[in-house]
């Protein structure tokens, strides 16, 4: 099983988009079988929303530092 994951992640590093598409389709099909259509769609929608929010928030590193200073005391973990 470990060899499968090693080969899979090596496949993702390759620049051949066909292999990446096959990997995405495999996981999509796996999620469909395990969870069903609506739960899989829900997972995909939340993943895309999380990616977009994360990309917007973490695009500016100073904004992240200011946000962390509001949560944690400044200088404590830096």
matplotlib code that plots the C-alpha trace (Angstrom):
import matplotlib.pyplot as plt

x = [0.0, 2.9, 4.4, 1.1, 1.1, 4.8, 4.1, 1.0, 2.8, 5.7, 3.1, 1.8, 5.3, 5.5, 4.5, 2.2, -1.3, -3.0, -1.6, -2.7, -6.2, -6.4, -5.4, -8.1, -10.6, -9.6, -10.1, -13.4, -14.7, -13.5, -15.3, -18.4, -18.4, -17.7, -19.8, -22.3, -22.9, -24.3, -21.7, -18.9, -20.2, -20.4, -16.7, -15.6, -17.5, -16.1, -12.6, -12.8, -14.2, -11.4, -8.8, -10.1, -10.4, -6.9, -5.4, -6.9, -6.0, -2.4, -1.5, -0.3, 2.2, 1.9, -1.8, -1.2, 1.3, -1.2, -3.9, -1.7, -0.7, -4.4, -4.8, -1.4, 0.6, 3.1, 6.6, 5.7, 6.3, 8.6]
y = [0.0, 2.4, 1.8, 2.8, 6.2, 6.7, 6.0, 8.2, 11.2, 10.7, 10.7, 14.1, 15.6, 14.7, 17.5, 15.2, 16.6, 13.4, 11.5, 14.3, 14.3, 10.5, 10.9, 13.5, 11.4, 8.4, 10.3, 11.8, 8.3, 7.0, 9.7, 9.0, 5.4, 6.0, 9.1, 9.4, 12.3, 15.0, 14.5, 14.5, 17.7, 19.2, 18.3, 19.7, 23.0, 23.5, 22.6, 25.2, 27.9, 27.1, 27.4, 30.7, 32.2, 30.9, 32.3, 35.7, 35.8, 34.5, 36.5, 39.4, 38.2, 41.4, 40.9, 37.4, 38.7, 41.4, 38.8, 36.5, 39.5, 40.0, 36.3, 35.7, 38.1, 39.9, 38.5, 35.4, 32.9, 34.8]
z = [0.0, 0.8, -2.6, -4.2, -2.4, -3.3, -6.9, -6.8, -5.4, -7.8, -10.6, -9.3, -9.5, -13.2, -15.6, -17.6, -17.0, -18.1, -15.1, -12.8, -14.3, -13.9, -10.2, -9.6, -11.4, -9.3, -6.0, -7.3, -8.1, -4.8, -2.9, -5.0, -4.0, -0.3, 0.3, -2.5, -4.9, -2.7, 0.1, -2.5, -4.0, -0.6, 0.1, -3.2, -2.7, 0.8, -0.4, -3.2, -0.9, 1.6, -1.1, -2.3, 1.2, 2.1, -1.1, -0.4, 3.2, 2.9, -0.2, 1.9, 4.6, 6.6, 6.9, 8.3, 10.8, 11.9, 12.2, 14.3, 16.5, 17.3, 18.2, 20.0, 22.0, 19.7, 19.9, 21.8, 19.0, 16.8]

ax = plt.figure().add_subplot(projection="3d")
ax.plot(x, y, z, "-o")
ax.set_aspect("equal")
plt.show()
